[in-house]
Amino acid sequence: MALAGKHLFGSIDDTRVTFVEKKIDENRKNFLKKLLEHNGFEVIIQEEKRKSEEEPQLYTVAVTDMVFNPTIYIFERKLKTFDGKKVTQDYWFQKTENVKPQYWESKK
C-alpha cells in the first residue's frame, strides 16, 4: 500500500477505526503493530477472508485514533522508531533501518 493523503476510515466489528494498511502479510502486520503501539496507538487487527485454505492469510491493520493519517505522521516526523529516532518513508516500508533526516540521497 502506498502512502496517500486520503484518510481511510471505517469500522472493525463495532469499533470506529482509521485503516493503516489492508491486505498485508503477517510480517508486515507484526512490524506495523509493534511500531504503532510503541507510538501510543491502540491497534486493531482483522484477518482478511480467504477463498481457500491454500491462500496465504492477509490482514488489515487499523488504529482507534480517528485523526491518524500515516502520510501526515511520517512526513511531519511524528512517529518514532524503537530507539527514539524519527520514522522516514523508507523505514515505514521496511526498505531500510537508516533514518537519516533527509528523504533524498545526494550523489556526487
Contacts in CASP RR format, 6 or more apart in sequence:
PFRMAT RR
TARGET T0000
AUTHOR 0000-0000-0000
METHOD contacts of the structure
MODEL  1
MALAGKHLFGSIDDTRVTFVEKKIDENRKNFLKKLLEHNGFEVIIQEEKR
KSEEEPQLYTVAVTDMVFNPTIYIFERKLKTFDGKKVTQDYWFQKTENVK
PQYWESKK
1 21 0 8 1.000
1 22 0 8 1.000
1 23 0 8 1.000
1 24 0 8 1.000
3 70 0 8 1.000
3 71 0 8 1.000
3 74 0 8 1.000
3 89 0 8 1.000
3 92 0 8 1.000
4 71 0 8 1.000
5 69 0 8 1.000
5 71 0 8 1.000
5 72 0 8 1.000
7 18 0 8 1.000
7 69 0 8 1.000
8 18 0 8 1.000
8 19 0 8 1.000
9 16 0 8 1.000
9 17 0 8 1.000
9 18 0 8 1.000
9 19 0 8 1.000
9 66 0 8 1.000
10 16 0 8 1.000
10 17 0 8 1.000
10 18 0 8 1.000
10 19 0 8 1.000
11 17 0 8 1.000
12 44 0 8 1.000
12 46 0 8 1.000
12 60 0 8 1.000
12 62 0 8 1.000
15 44 0 8 1.000
15 64 0 8 1.000
16 64 0 8 1.000
16 66 0 8 1.000
17 44 0 8 1.000
17 62 0 8 1.000
17 63 0 8 1.000
17 64 0 8 1.000
17 66 0 8 1.000
18 62 0 8 1.000
18 63 0 8 1.000
18 64 0 8 1.000
18 65 0 8 1.000
18 66 0 8 1.000
18 67 0 8 1.000
18 68 0 8 1.000
18 69 0 8 1.000
19 60 0 8 1.000
19 61 0 8 1.000
19 62 0 8 1.000
20 32 0 8 1.000
20 36 0 8 1.000
20 61 0 8 1.000
20 62 0 8 1.000
20 63 0 8 1.000
20 68 0 8 1.000
20 70 0 8 1.000
21 28 0 8 1.000
21 32 0 8 1.000
21 60 0 8 1.000
21 61 0 8 1.000
21 70 0 8 1.000
22 48 0 8 1.000
22 60 0 8 1.000
22 61 0 8 1.000
23 48 0 8 1.000
23 58 0 8 1.000
23 59 0 8 1.000
23 60 0 8 1.000
24 32 0 8 1.000
24 58 0 8 1.000
24 59 0 8 1.000
24 60 0 8 1.000
24 61 0 8 1.000
25 56 0 8 1.000
25 58 0 8 1.000
25 59 0 8 1.000
26 57 0 8 1.000
26 59 0 8 1.000
28 94 0 8 1.000
29 45 0 8 1.000
29 59 0 8 1.000
29 61 0 8 1.000
31 94 0 8 1.000
32 43 0 8 1.000
32 61 0 8 1.000
33 43 0 8 1.000
33 45 0 8 1.000
33 61 0 8 1.000
34 82 0 8 1.000
35 79 0 8 1.000
35 81 0 8 1.000
35 82 0 8 1.000
35 87 0 8 1.000
36 43 0 8 1.000
36 61 0 8 1.000
36 63 0 8 1.000
37 43 0 8 1.000
38 80 0 8 1.000
38 82 0 8 1.000
39 78 0 8 1.000
39 79 0 8 1.000
39 80 0 8 1.000
41 63 0 8 1.000
41 64 0 8 1.000
41 65 0 8 1.000
41 68 0 8 1.000
42 63 0 8 1.000
42 64 0 8 1.000
42 65 0 8 1.000
43 61 0 8 1.000
43 62 0 8 1.000
43 63 0 8 1.000
44 61 0 8 1.000
44 62 0 8 1.000
44 63 0 8 1.000
44 64 0 8 1.000
45 59 0 8 1.000
45 60 0 8 1.000
45 61 0 8 1.000
45 62 0 8 1.000
46 59 0 8 1.000
46 60 0 8 1.000
46 62 0 8 1.000
47 57 0 8 1.000
47 58 0 8 1.000
47 59 0 8 1.000
48 57 0 8 1.000
48 58 0 8 1.000
48 59 0 8 1.000
48 60 0 8 1.000
50 57 0 8 1.000
50 58 0 8 1.000
70 92 0 8 1.000
72 78 0 8 1.000
73 79 0 8 1.000
73 87 0 8 1.000
74 87 0 8 1.000
74 88 0 8 1.000
74 89 0 8 1.000
74 92 0 8 1.000
75 89 0 8 1.000
77 86 0 8 1.000
77 87 0 8 1.000
79 86 0 8 1.000
79 87 0 8 1.000
79 92 0 8 1.000
80 86 0 8 1.000
80 87 0 8 1.000
81 87 0 8 1.000
81 91 0 8 1.000
81 97 0 8 1.000
81 99 0 8 1.000
85 99 0 8 1.000
86 99 0 8 1.000
86 101 0 8 1.000
87 99 0 8 1.000
88 98 0 8 1.000
88 99 0 8 1.000
88 100 0 8 1.000
88 103 0 8 1.000
89 103 0 8 1.000
90 96 0 8 1.000
90 98 0 8 1.000
91 97 0 8 1.000
91 98 0 8 1.000
91 99 0 8 1.000
END
